């Protein structure tokens, strides 16, 4: 009966599991878990770290009394030991990230910085080029503010905010707009220019350069981890049972 599982009245053999994981779209999640478990297998945490992790886990799942904990363990078909393993897993994963990518974050940040910088900008768009030029001169000559013109004439959703958009990553707007914003000074307004079916007026309000602070370090290490996991999953390929004993199981 080795390799045989029963779920209700249904009997499953081990070789059925990969196709079921694929059917239920669980294969990437399953492989991710296996890869992480292998990566953290040699790592340990202190008793203090374990206690803190357990307290955090129990608070998160509201396991604040023995009855609640036992009910949860039963519902998850888990033991106390497995609960503890689950609770300390994030701690071990954080240690793995620190050991593996701590010294690479600064270099990675420099390669990513252009996509991490943010901008606040104002936009007016209209399908009438003549109107766009008239509106531009109204703003430049201070007959109306940018916000007033945007609310009255802009044909996109930005009209509701007086043309104001952001903060957004510099690479998020249309590439032509991003290029203009990347060479703008705050307050600089650009003459109307065609953009697909629109004619647009653009003004940079604020440029927010990305900073390598603690929050950014955590974000980039998470990115590096996910990139690494995707690479590992790509190397695995299809799961196949090893040997013939599994396929020879008889019910």
Backbone as CSV, one residue per row, in Angstrom:
resi,resn,N_x,N_y,N_z,CA_x,CA_y,CA_z,C_x,C_y,C_z
1,UNK,0.810,-1.206,0.000,0.000,0.000,0.000,0.856,1.274,0.000
2,UNK,2.171,1.093,-0.102,3.045,2.248,-0.110,2.694,3.160,-1.274
3,UNK,2.596,4.459,-1.012,2.278,5.412,-2.063,0.810,5.522,-2.359
4,UNK,-0.037,4.997,-1.474,-1.476,5.037,-1.698,-2.119,5.945,-0.661
5,UNK,-3.014,6.832,-1.122,-3.677,7.779,-0.229,-5.181,7.657,-0.418
6,UNK,-5.919,7.851,0.686,-7.368,7.809,0.603,-7.939,9.140,1.053
7,UNK,-8.791,9.740,0.197,-9.500,10.972,0.519,-10.975,10.675,0.364
8,UNK,-11.685,10.509,1.473,-13.069,10.080,1.419,-13.128,8.677,0.842
9,UNK,-13.910,8.502,-0.206,-14.017,7.200,-0.864,-13.028,7.054,-2.014
10,UNK,-12.245,8.113,-2.269,-11.349,8.096,-3.425,-9.950,7.647,-3.019
11,UNK,-9.378,6.728,-3.778,-8.010,6.268,-3.570,-7.095,6.906,-4.603
12,UNK,-5.999,7.461,-4.103,-5.034,8.113,-4.981,-3.690,7.426,-4.861
13,UNK,-3.003,7.258,-5.979,-1.637,6.773,-5.963,-0.700,7.959,-6.058
14,UNK,0.533,7.745,-5.626,1.497,8.841,-5.558,1.686,9.518,-6.901
15,UNK,1.667,8.735,-7.999,1.908,9.339,-9.297,0.754,10.225,-9.752
16,UNK,-0.408,10.140,-9.044,-1.534,11.010,-9.377,-1.332,12.433,-8.865
17,UNK,-0.495,12.581,-7.839,-0.391,13.865,-7.141,0.066,15.004,-8.055
18,UNK,1.149,14.845,-8.861,1.567,15.973,-9.708,0.463,16.487,-10.628
19,UNK,-0.280,15.573,-11.269,-1.326,16.028,-12.187,-2.456,16.733,-11.431
20,UNK,-2.728,16.290,-10.209,-3.754,16.963,-9.408,-3.297,18.351,-8.975
21,UNK,-2.037,18.467,-8.600,-1.512,19.788,-8.237,-1.607,20.745,-9.420
22,UNK,-1.327,20.233,-10.610,-1.449,21.068,-11.803,-2.901,21.426,-12.078
23,UNK,-3.795,20.456,-11.933,-5.211,20.701,-12.197,-5.755,21.781,-11.275
24,UNK,-5.347,21.735,-10.014,-5.852,22.701,-9.037,-4.986,23.957,-8.965
25,UNK,-4.034,24.083,-9.896,-3.143,25.250,-9.994,-2.350,25.478,-8.702
26,UNK,-1.941,24.370,-8.095,-1.176,24.440,-6.847,0.298,24.091,-7.041
27,UNK,0.676,23.685,-8.247,2.043,23.231,-8.455,3.086,24.307,-8.146
28,UNK,2.934,25.559,-8.653,3.941,26.581,-8.325,4.059,26.815,-6.820
29,UNK,2.922,26.845,-6.131,2.936,27.058,-4.681,3.620,25.883,-3.970
30,UNK,3.316,24.682,-4.417,3.934,23.481,-3.842,5.447,23.496,-4.051
31,UNK,5.885,23.761,-5.279,7.314,23.778,-5.571,8.021,24.885,-4.795
32,UNK,7.360,26.034,-4.674,7.945,27.142,-3.911,8.211,26.707,-2.467
33,UNK,7.221,26.014,-1.883,7.393,25.551,-0.506,8.526,24.562,-0.367
34,UNK,8.626,23.623,-1.305,9.698,22.623,-1.253,11.064,23.286,-1.390
35,UNK,11.178,24.244,-2.303,12.451,24.943,-2.525,12.861,25.725,-1.282
36,UNK,11.898,26.402,-0.659,12.209,27.164,0.553,12.625,26.231,1.684
37,UNK,11.896,25.115,1.857,12.253,24.163,2.914,13.672,23.654,2.743
38,UNK,14.061,23.389,1.514,15.418,22.906,1.265,16.444,23.993,1.564
39,UNK,16.100,25.236,1.232,17.030,26.341,1.439,17.278,26.620,2.916
40,UNK,16.244,26.442,3.754,16.383,26.798,5.169,16.665,25.577,6.053
41,UNK,16.842,24.405,5.445,16.958,23.166,6.223,18.115,23.189,7.214
42,UNK,19.198,23.855,6.869,20.381,23.849,7.739,20.398,25.011,8.728
43,UNK,19.381,25.871,8.695,19.356,27.054,9.561,18.588,26.770,10.844
44,UNK,18.940,27.484,11.890,18.274,27.334,13.187,17.948,28.711,13.743
45,UNK,17.065,28.723,14.740,16.775,29.973,15.436,16.950,29.767,16.932
46,UNK,17.143,30.861,17.639,17.343,30.798,19.078,16.009,30.524,19.765
47,UNK,16.069,30.168,21.039,14.840,29.942,21.797,13.997,31.214,21.878
48,UNK,14.675,32.358,22.012,13.950,33.619,22.064,13.234,33.882,20.746
49,UNK,13.925,33.634,19.639,13.319,33.824,18.323,12.131,32.877,18.138
50,UNK,12.298,31.643,18.625,11.220,30.657,18.506,10.000,31.089,19.316
51,UNK,10.231,31.540,20.549,9.129,31.974,21.402,8.381,33.154,20.789
52,UNK,9.154,34.129,20.274,8.539,35.309,19.647,7.736,34.920,18.413
53,UNK,8.292,33.997,17.623,7.603,33.555,16.404,6.306,32.830,16.736
54,UNK,6.340,31.992,17.787,5.137,31.274,18.193,4.062,32.234,18.686
55,UNK,4.471,33.212,19.476,3.513,34.193,19.976,2.866,34.964,18.829
56,UNK,3.675,35.342,17.861,3.162,36.071,16.702,2.187,35.200,15.903
57,UNK,2.555,33.938,15.719,1.712,33.008,14.958,0.377,32.793,15.668
58,UNK,0.436,32.558,16.973,-0.783,32.295,17.730,-1.693,33.517,17.778
59,UNK,-1.089,34.698,17.819,-1.887,35.925,17.779,-2.557,36.084,16.418
60,UNK,-1.799,35.813,15.362,-2.322,35.950,14.003,-3.524,35.048,13.765
61,UNK,-3.456,33.816,14.288,-4.537,32.846,14.058,-5.491,32.727,15.252
62,UNK,-5.335,33.641,16.215,-6.211,33.706,17.397,-6.223,32.385,18.166
63,UNK,-5.035,31.843,18.368,-4.895,30.597,19.137,-4.482,30.949,20.563
64,UNK,-5.303,31.757,21.212,-4.916,32.320,22.504,-5.349,31.491,23.705
65,UNK,-5.871,30.290,23.454,-6.153,29.381,24.573,-6.017,27.945,24.060
66,UNK,-5.794,26.988,24.971,-5.563,25.596,24.556,-6.683,25.012,23.703
67,UNK,-7.928,25.372,24.027,-9.051,24.822,23.261,-9.027,25.313,21.815
68,UNK,-8.761,26.599,21.648,-8.706,27.162,20.297,-7.558,26.555,19.504
69,UNK,-6.425,26.361,20.189,-5.267,25.779,19.503,-5.549,24.345,19.073
70,UNK,-6.140,23.551,19.955,-6.426,22.160,19.612,-7.438,22.058,18.477
71,UNK,-8.423,22.943,18.493,-9.426,22.940,17.425,-8.772,23.296,16.095
72,UNK,-7.858,24.257,16.133,-7.169,24.666,14.904,-6.275,23.545,14.392
73,UNK,-5.526,22.913,15.293,-4.651,21.814,14.887,-5.460,20.684,14.242
74,UNK,-6.620,20.394,14.820,-7.460,19.340,14.269,-7.975,19.728,12.885
75,UNK,-8.388,20.985,12.739,-8.922,21.434,11.448,-7.864,21.419,10.360
76,UNK,-6.598,21.608,10.769,-5.502,21.622,9.809,-4.807,20.270,9.682
77,UNK,-5.273,19.289,10.500,-4.647,17.961,10.514,-3.144,18.076,10.792
78,UNK,-2.811,18.876,11.809,-1.412,19.147,12.144,-1.142,18.802,13.597
79,UNK,0.149,18.575,13.896,0.596,18.367,15.266,1.165,19.676,15.819
80,UNK,1.388,19.708,17.110,2.004,20.876,17.723,3.393,21.116,17.132
81,UNK,4.125,20.048,16.885,5.465,20.175,16.303,5.397,20.820,14.917
82,UNK,4.413,20.424,14.127,4.269,21.013,12.799,3.869,22.486,12.884
83,UNK,3.045,22.820,13.864,2.692,24.222,14.085,3.933,25.045,14.385
84,UNK,4.801,24.525,15.241,6.020,25.243,15.595,6.930,25.409,14.386
85,UNK,6.999,24.383,13.552,7.809,24.476,12.341,7.272,25.569,11.416
86,UNK,5.948,25.640,11.313,5.328,26.660,10.480,5.581,28.049,11.047
87,UNK,5.554,28.166,12.365,5.715,29.468,13.011,7.122,30.032,12.827
88,UNK,8.140,29.165,12.900,9.522,29.667,12.806,10.011,29.748,11.354
89,UNK,9.220,29.249,10.433,9.641,29.255,9.029,9.967,30.665,8.516
90,UNK,9.126,31.684,8.781,9.477,33.036,8.320,10.796,33.540,8.911
91,UNK,11.090,33.161,10.156,12.347,33.582,10.786,13.531,32.977,10.041
92,UNK,13.435,31.686,9.744,14.517,31.008,9.022,14.643,31.544,7.600
93,UNK,13.521,31.848,6.979,13.563,32.385,5.624,14.236,33.749,5.612
94,UNK,13.945,34.570,6.615,14.586,35.882,6.705,16.097,35.725,6.873
95,UNK,16.511,34.751,7.658,17.948,34.499,7.821,18.576,34.069,6.502
96,UNK,17.858,33.236,5.762,18.371,32.801,4.459,18.532,33.992,3.515
97,UNK,17.545,34.870,3.491,17.627,36.048,2.628,18.811,36.934,3.008
98,UNK,18.980,37.147,4.303,20.073,37.991,4.761,21.432,37.389,4.390
99,UNK,21.588,36.097,4.634,22.850,35.431,4.335,23.156,35.431,2.837
100,UNK,22.111,35.302,2.027,22.309,35.122,0.591,22.437,36.441,-0.159
101,UNK,21.628,37.452,0.209,21.566,38.657,-0.620,21.890,39.958,0.093
102,UNK,22.222,39.904,1.357,22.496,41.144,2.092,23.561,41.995,1.399
103,UNK,24.597,41.360,0.913,25.708,42.099,0.302,25.471,42.437,-1.165
104,UNK,24.332,42.003,-1.711,24.041,42.276,-3.110,22.999,43.376,-3.292
105,UNK,22.361,43.765,-2.200,21.222,44.678,-2.297,21.626,46.027,-2.887
106,UNK,22.768,46.554,-2.464,23.167,47.874,-2.935,23.356,47.878,-4.453
107,UNK,24.026,46.867,-4.969,24.251,46.784,-6.411,22.928,46.577,-7.155
108,UNK,22.071,45.747,-6.588,20.767,45.488,-7.208,19.925,46.755,-7.215
109,UNK,20.010,47.525,-6.146,19.272,48.790,-6.062,19.668,49.721,-7.204
110,UNK,20.948,49.794,-7.502,21.415,50.682,-8.569,20.869,50.246,-9.924
111,UNK,20.741,48.938,-10.142,20.199,48.462,-11.413,18.690,48.700,-11.498
112,UNK,18.038,48.808,-10.357,16.568,48.952,-10.314,16.118,50.388,-10.093
113,UNK,17.053,51.288,-9.783,16.671,52.610,-9.305,15.764,53.359,-10.270
114,UNK,16.042,53.276,-11.564,15.239,54.034,-12.522,13.774,53.605,-12.508
115,UNK,13.517,52.361,-12.118,12.135,51.885,-12.053,11.540,52.071,-10.659
116,UNK,12.354,52.499,-9.705,11.876,52.713,-8.343,11.614,54.190,-8.046
117,UNK,12.261,55.091,-8.809,11.999,56.517,-8.650,10.530,56.799,-8.928
118,UNK,9.973,57.766,-8.213,8.563,58.102,-8.379,8.382,59.565,-8.776
119,UNK,7.238,59.848,-9.345,6.926,61.219,-9.744,5.483,61.548,-9.392
120,UNK,5.268,62.824,-9.169,3.922,63.392,-9.123,3.859,64.357,-10.295
121,UNK,2.844,64.224,-11.124,2.764,65.094,-12.299,1.313,65.441,-12.602
122,UNK,1.158,66.469,-13.423,-0.171,66.894,-13.845,-0.314,66.674,-15.342
123,UNK,-1.520,66.313,-15.752,-1.772,65.957,-17.144,-3.117,66.517,-17.596
124,UNK,-3.118,67.061,-18.785,-4.354,67.426,-19.479,-4.323,66.727,-20.824
125,UNK,-5.423,66.065,-21.171,-5.485,65.443,-22.502,-6.800,65.775,-23.177
126,UNK,-6.683,65.980,-24.471,-7.858,66.267,-25.285,-7.607,65.740,-26.688
127,UNK,-8.669,65.431,-27.393,-8.546,64.979,-28.776,-8.595,66.145,-29.764
128,UNK,-8.632,67.353,-29.215,-8.692,68.566,-30.048,-7.361,69.303,-29.941
129,UNK,-6.447,69.160,-30.926,-5.128,69.808,-30.833,-5.228,71.325,-30.706
130,UNK,-6.173,71.941,-31.431,-6.314,73.390,-31.348,-6.684,73.839,-29.946
131,UNK,-7.607,73.121,-29.326,-8.005,73.438,-27.955,-6.826,73.260,-27.005
132,UNK,-6.022,72.216,-27.211,-4.871,71.955,-26.342,-3.922,73.145,-26.339
133,UNK,-3.661,73.715,-27.524,-2.748,74.869,-27.586,-3.363,76.096,-26.914
134,UNK,-4.650,76.272,-27.072,-5.315,77.392,-26.402,-5.235,77.246,-24.884
135,UNK,-5.450,76.026,-24.393,-5.403,75.784,-22.955,-3.997,75.978,-22.410
136,UNK,-3.018,75.542,-23.189,-1.613,75.700,-22.784,-1.290,77.178,-22.553
137,UNK,-1.696,78.038,-23.488,-1.387,79.460,-23.343,-2.179,80.097,-22.205
138,UNK,-3.384,79.604,-21.948,-4.131,80.112,-20.783,-3.353,79.844,-19.490
139,UNK,-2.770,78.644,-19.396,-2.020,78.285,-18.190,-0.736,79.100,-18.091
140,UNK,0.011,79.162,-19.213,1.296,79.868,-19.216,1.105,81.350,-18.898
141,UNK,0.041,81.936,-19.421,-0.224,83.362,-19.193,-1.027,83.609,-17.912
142,UNK,-1.236,82.528,-17.136,-1.875,82.589,-15.834,-3.311,83.116,-15.887
143,UNK,-3.984,82.847,-17.011,-5.398,83.178,-17.084,-6.218,82.168,-16.276
144,UNK,-5.747,80.932,-16.251,-6.345,79.878,-15.443,-5.227,79.004,-14.897
145,UNK,-5.507,78.345,-13.775,-4.516,77.407,-13.244,-4.603,76.088,-14.003
146,UNK,-3.546,75.316,-13.884,-3.521,73.993,-14.514,-4.699,73.159,-14.010
147,UNK,-4.925,73.209,-12.687,-5.998,72.408,-12.092,-7.363,72.822,-12.621
148,UNK,-7.591,74.117,-12.764,-8.877,74.597,-13.279,-9.118,74.109,-14.705
149,UNK,-8.076,74.219,-15.528,-8.195,73.793,-16.922,-8.430,72.289,-17.006
150,UNK,-7.695,71.536,-16.181,-7.829,70.076,-16.203,-9.238,69.652,-15.807
151,UNK,-9.765,70.252,-14.763,-11.111,69.888,-14.299,-12.164,70.187,-15.371
152,UNK,-11.952,71.258,-16.112,-12.958,71.682,-17.072,-12.828,70.985,-18.428
153,UNK,-11.583,70.696,-18.833,-11.390,70.270,-20.212,-10.734,68.898,-20.395
154,UNK,-10.003,68.403,-19.401,-9.294,67.139,-19.628,-10.290,66.007,-19.812
155,UNK,-10.057,65.173,-20.810,-11.022,64.145,-21.188,-10.735,62.786,-20.552
156,UNK,-9.738,62.723,-19.684,-9.429,61.487,-18.977,-9.838,61.566,-17.522
157,UNK,-9.665,60.478,-16.773,-10.067,60.461,-15.353,-9.292,61.448,-14.496
158,UNK,-8.115,61.894,-14.982,-7.332,62.869,-14.214,-8.068,64.193,-14.044
159,UNK,-9.113,64.420,-14.861,-9.877,65.649,-14.720,-10.503,65.795,-13.349
160,UNK,-10.830,64.661,-12.729,-11.473,64.697,-11.409,-10.516,65.165,-10.317
161,UNK,-9.198,65.058,-10.565,-8.203,65.472,-9.555,-7.466,66.734,-9.980
162,UNK,-8.063,67.475,-10.911,-7.387,68.675,-11.392,-6.132,68.347,-12.175
163,UNK,-6.112,67.177,-12.786,-4.972,66.759,-13.595,-3.863,66.100,-12.817
164,UNK,-3.965,66.089,-11.493,-2.867,65.606,-10.651,-2.838,64.081,-10.599
165,UNK,-1.662,63.509,-10.805,-1.470,62.062,-10.786,-0.231,61.712,-9.966
166,UNK,-0.327,60.633,-9.191,0.835,60.177,-8.427,0.677,60.386,-6.936
167,UNK,1.748,59.955,-6.208,3.021,59.461,-6.736,2.868,58.104,-7.433
168,UNK,3.579,57.948,-8.556,3.627,56.689,-9.288,5.068,56.439,-9.702
169,UNK,5.449,55.157,-9.902,6.792,54.894,-10.423,7.002,55.631,-11.741
170,UNK,8.201,56.136,-11.949,8.497,56.901,-13.157,8.216,56.110,-14.422
171,UNK,8.339,54.786,-14.351,8.143,53.962,-15.547,6.673,53.602,-15.779
172,UNK,5.778,54.016,-14.878,4.379,53.604,-15.010,3.614,54.335,-16.119
173,UNK,3.785,55.649,-16.278,3.031,56.316,-17.354,3.467,55.806,-18.733
174,UNK,2.780,56.277,-19.755,3.163,55.969,-21.130,4.648,56.295,-21.323
175,UNK,5.393,55.464,-22.057,6.842,55.707,-22.222,7.180,57.124,-22.676
176,UNK,6.378,57.705,-23.540,6.650,59.069,-23.995,6.516,60.068,-22.849
177,UNK,5.532,59.853,-21.977,5.366,60.732,-20.815,6.499,60.515,-19.829
178,UNK,6.866,59.267,-19.596,7.975,58.972,-18.678,9.259,59.640,-19.145
179,UNK,9.502,59.613,-20.453,10.718,60.233,-20.994,10.722,61.736,-20.728
180,UNK,9.578,62.375,-20.927,9.476,63.811,-20.666,9.695,64.112,-19.189
181,UNK,9.040,63.337,-18.325,9.160,63.578,-16.885,10.586,63.368,-16.399
182,UNK,11.301,62.426,-17.018,12.664,62.112,-16.566,13.647,63.257,-16.826
183,UNK,13.302,64.155,-17.756,14.207,65.285,-18.056,13.583,66.612,-17.629
184,UNK,12.529,66.562,-16.832,11.836,67.778,-16.402,12.360,68.278,-15.068
185,UNK,12.138,69.552,-14.828,12.341,70.162,-13.527,10.969,70.389,-12.898
186,UNK,10.857,70.276,-11.567,9.556,70.514,-10.933,8.962,71.858,-11.338
187,UNK,7.708,71.834,-11.735,7.028,73.049,-12.180,7.122,73.295,-13.669
188,UNK,7.967,72.538,-14.363,8.135,72.737,-15.801,6.922,72.206,-16.556
189,UNK,6.344,73.042,-17.416,5.184,72.653,-18.208,5.614,72.520,-19.664
190,UNK,5.161,71.464,-20.293,5.545,71.174,-21.670,4.405,71.536,-22.617
191,UNK,4.787,72.116,-23.743,3.807,72.492,-24.761,3.059,71.246,-25.252
192,UNK,1.858,71.417,-25.754,1.070,70.268,-26.211,1.830,69.423,-27.227
193,UNK,1.655,68.116,-27.099,2.291,67.180,-28.036,1.365,66.005,-28.263
194,UNK,1.413,65.421,-29.455,0.530,64.293,-29.752,0.964,63.039,-28.995
195,UNK,-0.006,62.263,-28.565,0.244,60.985,-27.898,-0.929,60.060,-28.221
196,UNK,-0.671,59.096,-29.082,-1.722,58.235,-29.650,-2.841,59.120,-30.197
197,UNK,-4.076,58.936,-29.718,-5.173,59.742,-30.250,-5.337,61.077,-29.519
198,UNK,-4.491,61.311,-28.499,-4.626,62.495,-27.662,-3.610,63.570,-28.035
199,UNK,-3.899,64.778,-27.575,-2.876,65.820,-27.460,-2.777,66.123,-25.965
200,UNK,-1.552,66.100,-25.430,-1.388,66.184,-23.971,-0.539,67.387,-23.574
201,UNK,-0.843,67.905,-22.409,-0.039,68.932,-21.744,0.443,68.307,-20.441
202,UNK,1.735,68.403,-20.174,2.337,67.709,-19.028,3.119,68.692,-18.184
203,UNK,2.993,68.530,-16.871,3.821,69.324,-15.955,4.316,68.422,-14.826
204,UNK,5.610,68.427,-14.582,6.164,67.687,-13.450,5.931,68.496,-12.174
205,UNK,5.331,67.849,-11.184,5.102,68.508,-9.904,6.205,68.187,-8.904
206,UNK,6.588,66.913,-8.866,7.583,66.500,-7.871,8.282,65.232,-8.328
207,UNK,9.575,65.201,-8.152,10.360,63.997,-8.429,10.792,63.401,-7.091
208,UNK,10.510,62.119,-6.882,10.796,61.462,-5.604,11.817,60.351,-5.852
209,UNK,13.098,60.633,-5.652,14.110,59.603,-5.908,14.003,58.461,-4.905
210,UNK,14.199,57.251,-5.375,14.172,56.086,-4.487,15.345,56.143,-3.521
211,UNK,15.093,55.738,-2.279,16.115,55.722,-1.242,16.323,54.302,-0.749
212,UNK,17.562,53.937,-0.539,17.859,52.592,-0.047,17.754,52.577,1.476
213,UNK,16.524,52.727,1.989,16.294,52.662,3.422,15.930,51.229,3.809
214,UNK,15.577,51.014,5.067,15.285,49.655,5.536,14.111,49.034,4.785
215,UNK,13.087,49.848,4.541,11.920,49.338,3.826,12.288,48.907,2.411
216,UNK,13.098,49.714,1.734,13.522,49.372,0.384,14.417,48.140,0.380
217,UNK,15.276,48.016,1.379,16.133,46.825,1.465,15.289,45.557,1.579
218,UNK,14.263,45.606,2.428,13.380,44.442,2.578,12.676,44.127,1.264
219,UNK,12.205,45.150,0.605,11.493,44.952,-0.663,12.413,44.319,-1.708
220,UNK,13.641,44.823,-1.797,14.561,44.307,-2.818,15.031,42.892,-2.494
221,UNK,15.216,42.586,-1.204,15.587,41.217,-0.859,14.442,40.253,-1.152
222,UNK,13.214,40.713,-0.956,12.061,39.888,-1.329,12.050,39.650,-2.843
223,UNK,12.372,40.685,-3.604,12.441,40.530,-5.064,13.523,39.522,-5.452
224,UNK,14.678,39.641,-4.829,15.778,38.726,-5.138,15.411,37.292,-4.798
225,UNK,14.711,37.127,-3.673,14.253,35.785,-3.299,13.294,35.236,-4.347
226,UNK,12.309,36.022,-4.744,11.318,35.547,-5.703,11.959,35.253,-7.062
227,UNK,12.920,36.087,-7.461,13.638,35.821,-8.716,14.366,34.477,-8.636
228,UNK,15.007,34.251,-7.495,15.746,33.003,-7.295,14.809,31.795,-7.300
229,UNK,13.662,31.921,-6.636,12.692,30.817,-6.600,12.193,30.498,-8.007
230,UNK,11.897,31.531,-8.800,11.454,31.292,-10.175,12.519,30.551,-10.982
231,UNK,13.772,30.920,-10.763,14.864,30.226,-11.458,14.915,28.756,-11.053
232,UNK,14.752,28.499,-9.755,14.801,27.121,-9.272,13.638,26.304,-9.824
233,UNK,12.446,26.909,-9.849,11.282,26.208,-10.400,11.502,25.902,-11.873
234,UNK,12.117,26.850,-12.591,12.386,26.646,-14.005,13.339,25.487,-14.264
235,UNK,14.215,25.206,-13.304,15.180,24.117,-13.462,14.570,22.752,-13.163
236,UNK,13.472,22.746,-12.428,12.906,21.469,-11.971,12.206,20.730,-13.101
237,UNK,11.426,21.441,-13.906,10.679,20.779,-14.971,9.504,20.004,-14.417
238,UNK,9.062,18.994,-15.155,7.912,18.200,-14.746,8.279,17.231,-13.633
239,UNK,7.371,17.052,-12.682,7.577,16.069,-11.624,7.204,14.687,-12.133
240,UNK,8.092,13.740,-11.902,7.834,12.368,-12.332,8.154,11.417,-11.191
241,UNK,7.352,10.373,-10.994,7.664,9.393,-9.950,8.938,8.640,-10.291
242,UNK,9.728,8.356,-9.275,10.975,7.630,-9.478,10.748,6.140,-9.269
243,UNK,11.307,5.327,-10.145,11.217,3.884,-9.979,9.870,3.354,-10.415
244,UNK,9.718,2.075,-10.345,8.480,1.443,-10.809,7.575,1.009,-9.673
245,UNK,8.071,1.126,-8.416,7.282,0.613,-7.291,5.982,1.373,-7.123
246,UNK,6.014,2.696,-7.451,4.800,3.504,-7.268,3.730,3.070,-8.260
247,UNK,4.125,2.908,-9.516,3.132,2.583,-10.525,2.636,1.147,-10.391
248,UNK,3.369,0.321,-9.633,2.970,-1.082,-9.478,2.061,-1.312,-8.280
249,UNK,1.739,-0.184,-7.566,0.895,-0.349,-6.385,-0.464,-0.886,-6.799
250,UNK,-0.916,-1.858,-6.078,-2.217,-2.453,-6.366,-3.197,-2.084,-5.238
251,UNK,-4.438,-1.851,-5.620,-5.483,-1.539,-4.638,-6.123,-2.830,-4.153
